[in-house]
Amino acid sequence: MKTATIPSLRVEPELRTAAEDVLEEGESLSSFVEQSIRDGVQRRQAQREFIARGLESRSAAMRNQDYVPAGKVLGRLEGMLQKAKRTAAAK
């Protein structure tokens, strides 16, 4: 398989210096940039999958009428917060 290149990137000298300062022993700036890109791609893929699962879960809950409306949840949380405040004030 042939390799591809990433377009060159112009950055402020301070950013380049900061990147060089955090290189591990034996690590090149190119390998650091490549790993950073790999990490970013993986993070964004995981984020997309997470959102897709959440949307599907929401859709399934709505189809099955198996969900609690946000207002009801917030009301319960507000009640819990007020109770905790009263308890803390009483101490």
BELLIN-V698598 format. One record per backbone hydrogen bond with DSSP energy under -1.0 kcal/mol. CO is the residue of the C=O (numbers start at 0). NH is the residue of the N-H. Records with the same first field share a line. If there is no record, write none. Layout:
CO->NH  NH
This chain:
11->15
12->16
13->17
14->18
15->19
16->20
19->22
23->26
27->31
28->32
29->33
30->34
31->35
32->36
33->37
34->38
35->39
36->40
37->41
38->42
39->43
40->44
41->45
42->46
43->47
44->48
45->49
46->50
47->51
48->52
49->53
50->54
51->55
52->56
53->57
54->58
55->59
56->60
57->61
58->62
59->63
60->65
68->72
69->73
70->74
71->75
72->76
73->77
74->78
75->79
76->80
77->81
78->82
79->83
80->84
81->85
82->86
83->87
84->88
85->89
